[in-house]
Amino acid sequence: MNEPIIRIRDIAWIRLRSPDLDKQEEFLGDFGLVRAERTADRLYMRAADPSRHVHITEKGDPAVVSIAFWARSEDDLKTLSREASGASDVETLNEPGGGKRVRLTEYNGMGIEVVHGVAPLAALPIERHILNAGYDKQARAGEFLRVGSRPSQVKHIGHAVISTPEVVKSVEWARRHLGIVRSDDVHLDDDPDELFASFNRVDGGDDFVDHHVMMFGRHATSGLNHVSFEVQDFDDLATGHDYLKARHLDRHLWGIGRHTLGSQIFDYWQDPYGRLHEHWTDSDVLNNASGYRRHKRSAGMRSQWGTQAPQAFRDAASR
């Protein structure tokens, strides 16, 4: 494959469209995000890390507008604008925190924003728990652990997963335009040459990064399967699960369980308009010395524990 045009630094935010911003904010607050700013027609939600926002909702008919990624420099935005087919000019963002972006459309028609220079905010305070594990029985000696009823404490946005009829071409586009690198690929059990899913991470060189920032999975139609957010730890995920169940039981889809590829402990919820939002904690982290692996579908796409994926999850492809 040709050298990538640029190499992204990380995922930045998801941009959705919803007809009722009050309803969207209620769910996202219960999910563990915090309002950063709201106008008459836009809602900006943040996590505990310093990024100004990780979730944007524009007012309008339900839609997935775009997935945003951080460029490493403003020069990368100029390069992308110049060299990527169909890319916009470098635009000034008229949104909280300012910054600049280039807009593209990926292989399946999903909007992509590549951004740089958005001013951060101060990190939010979080609860931290020390666990008395079997290998460290006295880590919390003399202290009591009590977790109140509250939402999860979302740390940051972690990855996006796109459903697509054409996994190979989708991955090729993303690697060429965003510089992501493969962590694990999944093929059909009876055909090792038939790609079913592809997990790709940021190219951090020697630095360790999350197992994947973009994943592509085969489906009859294309769209957003889910967007994923890291929470602080297992207690935090489980507490958020109970909090959401008490308020939005009908929106729970899958979890709690542990994935095989990536190893994350996961929990999946639908927002008021059916878009899947994942909580996760405890991901594998890899660098470019970690190698690349291929797996059969029957092994790689299974949960290590917990229930297996329901059909509604496999069929998710929001546009």
N, C-alpha and C positions, 0 to 999 in steps of 0.2 A: 504494500500500500504506500502511496505517496506520503511524504511528511505532512503532518497536520498543519492547518493554517495557523492556529493558535492552540495553546493548552490552557484550559480553564483552571481556575484556582479552587472553585467549589460551586455548589448550588446556592442560589441567593434567595429566591422566593417562588411561590406559585401565584398566578394571577387568575382568578375566577370571575364569573359574573353571576349575580343572584338578584332576583326581583325584590327581596325583602332584606335589607341590611340589618334590621333589628334581629330577625330570626337567625341570620348568619352569625352575628356577633354573639348571641346567646349560646349557640352551639360551640363556637370557637373558644369562648371564655370557659365553658365547662370542659372543653378539651384540654385547656391549659395554656392557651395563648392570651396575651394581654393587649388591650387596645393601645396602640401607639399614637394614632390620629384618626379622626373621622371627619369627612365633609358630607355635603348633601348627597353625593353620589359615589363616594369611595370610602372603604374601610381598610385601615392598615393595622395589622396585628403583629406583635413581636413575640419573641421568646426571651429566655433569661440571658442568653449570650448578647454581646453588644450590637449585633446587627439591628439596624433601625426598624426593619420589618421583615417578616418571613412569609407573610400571607397577605395578599391584596384581593379585595373583592370590589368589583365595580357594579353599580346598579344596572340591572337589565335582565333580559331573559337568560335562564341558566345556560352557562357555557364555560368551557375551559379556554381561557384566552391565551395563556403562554406559561412557559417555564423559564425562569431566569437563572443565569449562571454568572459568577464573578470572573471577569477578566483579570489577568495579572498586572496589566498596565493600560494606560490610555493608548499607548502605541499599538497594543494588540487590537483595540477597537478599530483603529485606523486601518490596520492590516486586514482585519476581517471584512470591514466595509469595502475595501479595495479589491480583495481577492475572492470573496465568496459570492457565488452567483445568486442574484436576487436579494442581496443584503441591502439594508437601508444605509443612508449616510450616518455618520456619528451624530446622534441627537442629544440635546440637553434635556434631562429629565425634569419635567415640571411637577415634581412630587416631593414629599417630605425627604429631607436629606440631600436633595439635588443629585448630582452625578450625571453620568453620560451613559448612553447605550447604543447598541446596534441591534436591529430587529431582523430576524430571519424566519424562514419556514422550513421545518425539518421534513424528512422524506415522507412522512405520513400526513403532512399538512398541519402539524402542531406548531403553534407560535413559539418561537425561541427569542429570548432577550439575553444579550450578553452585556453586562453592566460593569461600571467602575466608578469609584469616587463618591459613592453615597456615604454621607457623614454618619458615623455610628452614634449610638447612645451608650450611657453607662450600663454595665451589667446589672441585672436584678438580683437581689438576695435570694438564696435558696436554702432549704433544709438539707442538711447532709447527715446521713446515718452511717454509723460504723457497725459492722456485723460481726458477731461472734461465730466465725466459721469453724468447721471441724479442724482445719489446719492452723487456726489462730483463735483458740477458745476464749482468750481473755482480752481480745482487742477492745471490748467495751466493758471492761471489768468495773463493777460497781455502779454502772449507769443503766437506766431503763430506756428502752426504745418504745416510743409511743407515736403512732402516725394518726393524725386527725382526719376527719372527713374533708376532703378538698380535691380540686383538680390535680392532675399530674403537673409537674413543673417541667414544661418543655424547654429543652436546652437549645436546640437549633433545628433547622430543616436539614434532613439527611439525604434523601434521594427521591427520584421520580421513576415510575415504571410505566412504560408505554406498551399497550397491546397493538399488535400489528400482524397483517397477513404475510409480511415480508421481513422477517427478522434480519436476514443477511444484509439487505440493502439499507435497512434502518440503521444497523450498527455501523456499516461503512460510512454513512453520512455523518453520524455523530463522531466517529473517530477522526474523520477528515476535518470537520469544522470545529470541534470542541477539544480534540486532542486527548480524549479519554482512552484508557487501555483496558484490555480484557482481564478479568479475574477468573471467571468460570464460565464455560459454555455447557449447555445441556442439549443432547441430541436424542432422537427417537430411539427407543430400545432396539428396534429391529433394523435401524439404518443409521450407522455412525456418521454418515455424511449429511444427514438431514437435521439442520439446526432447529431446535425448538425454543430455546431461550438463551439470552446472553447477559451476563452481569459484568458491568464495566465501572472502573474506578477513576478518580482523578490521577493523572500522572504526576506523582509527587517525588519521583526519583528515589533517593535514599530515604526520604521521610515516609513514615507510616501514615496511611490514610484509611478511611472507612472502606470496607469491602466493595461497595458499589455506590455510585452517585447516579447512574442511569442503568436500568435494566429493561430489556425488550423481551416480550413473550408472545408466542404465536397465538393469534386469534383470528376469527373470520373477518372481523372489522377492526379498524384502528381507533385509538382514543387513549385517554389517560386511564390506566388501571388503578393506580393510587399514588398519593403523595405521602411522604413519610417524615416523621419528626422524632428526634431522639429525646428521651426523658432521662431523668437523673440516675435511676437504678431500678431494681426489680420491685422494691417496696413502692416506689413512686409510680410505676406502671400499674401495679395492682390496686393501689389506692385510687388512681384515676379511673381505672376500670369500674370499681364499685360506685364512684361518684357519678360517672356517666350512666351506668345502669339504672341508678335511682331517678335519673332525669330523662334519659333518651333510650330506654330499653329496646324500643323497636328499631333503633339505628345501629345496634351492634351486629356485626357480620361474622367475625372470625377471631378466635383467640380465647384465652391466652395460650401460647405455645412457643416452641423454639424452632426456627428455620434450620435447615441443613446448610444451604449455601449462604454464607454471611453469618450464620449462627445466632442471629438476633432473637431475643425474646420479643414477641410481637402481640399486638392487639389492634384489630381493624374496626373502624366505625364509619358509617355513612353520614355525611353532612345533610342538612335539610333538603338538598336537591340531588342526593344520591351519589355525590363524589366521595370516593373512599379516602379516608385519612388514617394513617397508621401511627401508633405509638410503638417505639422499640427501644431496647437497651441492650448493651453487651454485644456489640458487633465485633467480628473479626476485623483486625486492621492489618494491612499489607503494604509492602513497598515493592519496588521493581526487582528485588531479588527473590520475591516470593514465588515466582513461577506462575504457570498457567495450567489449568486443569479442565478436563472434559469428563462429563458424567452422563449416564443413562437417565432418561426422564424419570423412570420409576424410583431411582435413588435420589437424584439431586433435588427434585421438586417436592419432596416429602418433609413433613415436620419431624423433628427428632423426638418430640413429645407434644402432647396436646392433640386435638383433632386435626384431621386433614382438611385441605381447602374445600369449602363448599362450592357448588357450581356457580352461585351468584358472584363469588370472588373471581373464579376463572373467566366468567363472562363480562367482567367490568371493563368498559371501554367508553368513558365519558368524553363527549365533544363539547 
